[in-house]
Amino acid sequence: MPRNLQRPKAAGQGSPAAQPPYLEETTTVRVRFPEVDSLRIVWHGHYVSYFEEGRRAFGRRFGLDYPVFVQHQLAAPVVQLSVNYLAPARMDDVLAVTARLFPSEAAKLEFAYEIRRSGDHLLLATGSTIQAFTTLDGELILQRPPLLVERYRRWESLWVHP
């Protein structure tokens, strides 16, 4: 699995002395015909759905997927998104999408993403998302929900340190 994803930096934030731990999962996605434009490259908006596929694969592996949120009366809407396009993906390319979660003291999920073409491992795009926790009615949750606290405890032995 790729190990060079960086924690997303806040505006004006310098490089930290040591990167914090993270967990990651990689899944594959095949580019379909309706995802390409008239130039036969993936339309830029589809990269967000590829990030979503990576995040869902991460959630299924580590017990932090949308159905689990609903079971715990939580929602986790995306409140910030960034995408960096580096090279085009094309129809029938198989893409390796890596989602990396960084722990946070806040009630949020902070992911970094990497999309590579499976054949040559060319880096096509990077990005990040931040998800806030809310109640199912949309009320912002300011403290880490018990579900996240429990998952962090469970994951402590799994954190990878670069």
N, C-alpha and C positions, 0 to 999 in steps of 0.2 A: 504494500500500500504506500502511496506517496506520503512522505513525512515533511514536506517543505511548506505546508500551509502555515500562514502566519495569522496570529490573532488580529482581528480587525482593529485599526487604530482610530481613536476618537480624534476629531479635528484638533490640531495643535499638540497632540500627544507625541512625545519623543519615543525612541526605542528603549524599552525596559532592559535592565541589566540581564535578567533571566526570563525566558518565556514561561508562562504558567503551564500546568499540565493540561491534557486534553484527552478526549476519546474520539475515535473516528470509525466510520464505516464507509465502504465503497460498494457501489452497485453499478450495474450497466444498463444503458438505455440505447436502443437502436433508433436512429433518426428515420422518421417515417415521411412519406411523400407529402402529406399536408403540412409538414413543418418547414418545408423549404419554400423560398420565394422564387421569383422569375429568374434570378441569377443562379438558381439551384444550390443556394447555401441556406443554412438554417436562419429563419427570421429571428431577429434579436430577442423578441419577447419570449421565445420558447426556452431560452436558457433559464429563465425563472422557474419554469415547470421542471426542468432538469434538476435544479437545486432542490425543489420540492420532493422529487423522487429520491434524492440522496438523503434528505432530512427524514422522509418516511422510512427508508431502509434503516437509518440510524435508530429511529424510534422503535421499530419492530425488534431490532436486536437488543436494545438496552431498556425496553419497557417504558418508553416515553413518547408514544404515538398518540394521535388524536383520539382514538377510542378510549385510551387510558385516561386522557384528560377529562373526557366527558364522564367517565365512571367516577372521577374525583370532583365532579361539579366545577371543572375548570375549562377555560379557553386560553389559547396562546396565539393571539393574532400577531402577524408580522407588523412591526411598527417602523422598521428601517430596513432598507435593501440597497445593496450596491452590486454592480456587475462591471467587470473589466473584460472587454473582448480583445483577445490576442490573435486569434486565427480562426478562419471559418470552419464550421462542421458542415458536412454535405450529406445528401440522401444516402441511406444505408450505412453510414458510419456507425460503428459501435463505440459508444462513449463510456468511459469510466468516470463516474461522478462520486467524488469523495466529499463527505460532510464531516466536519470536525467541530465538536462542542467544547467550548472553554467554560470552566466553572465560574460562577459569579456569586458574590455575596448578596446581590440584588435579586429581586423576583423577576428574572428574565432568562431567556435562552439566547446565547451568543454563538452563532455558527459561522464558520468560514468554509468556503467551497472551492473545489478545483475540478475542472472538467478537462479530461485528456482523451484523445483519440486512442482507442485500444491497440490498434495495430502498431503505430510508431511512437506512442506515448507522448505525442506532441501536446503541449499545454495550450488549450483553446480558450479557456475563460477561467477567471477567478471571481470570487464575490463573497458577500457576507450578508447575514440577516440578523436582526435582533427581534425577538418575540417577547412581548410583555405577557404577564399572567393576568387574567381577569376572571370574574365569575361568569357563569353562563348568561347572565343578564348584562354583561359588559362593564361591570364595576371593576376598576383597577385594583389589583392586589399589590400592596406595598411590601409585604414580608414574603420571603420564600415560602411557598406552600409546602405542607408536610410531605406531599408526594415528592417534590424536588429534594427536600432535605433527606428523605429516606433513600432516594436514588443516589445522591452524592455519597452517603455512607456506604452503600452497596458497591459503588464504583471505586472507592479509594484505592484499593489494591490494583485496579486496572489502569489508572491514569498513566499516560506515557509522558515522560519528561524528555524533551529534545536535548 
